[in-house]
Amino acid sequence: MFSQPGMSGEPCWRQRMELQSRKEVLEGWLSSPSTPSQLVEVLQEMLATTERQLRAVRSQGPDSPSSSPRSEAE
């Protein structure tokens, strides 16, 4: 479904943010009554894959505050 060639080189916090955002979008589409029934199975598969990826990233360990780009945003 989604190919993420750059994911392995990204910091954990960024992977978590992207996967969590993707999960929320997929859940929103699945909960919407206007989602075509033909897409529900595909969206469920995408959601399951995203949840597995998110669990894998979370299991890599906690984020360290020093790895966050907060100072770059200012």
C-alpha positions, 0 to 999 in steps of 0.5 A, a space after each residue: 500500500 504505502 511505500 516508505 523508503 525514507 522511513 528507516 532513516 528518519 528519527 523515531 519521533 517523526 516516524 511516530 508522528 507520520 504513522 499516528 497521523 496516517 492512522 487517524 486519517 484512515 480511522 476517519 475515512 472508515 468511520 465516515 458514512 460516505 466512504 464507498 463500501 468498495 474501499 472499506 476492505 482496502 482501508 482496513 488493510 491499510 490501517 492494520 499495516 499502519 498499526 503494525 508499523 506504529 507498534 514496531 516504531 514504538 517498540 524501538 524505545 522512547 524518544 529522547 527530548 534532545 532528538 526533537 527539532 523544537 529548537 529548529 522551529 523557532 
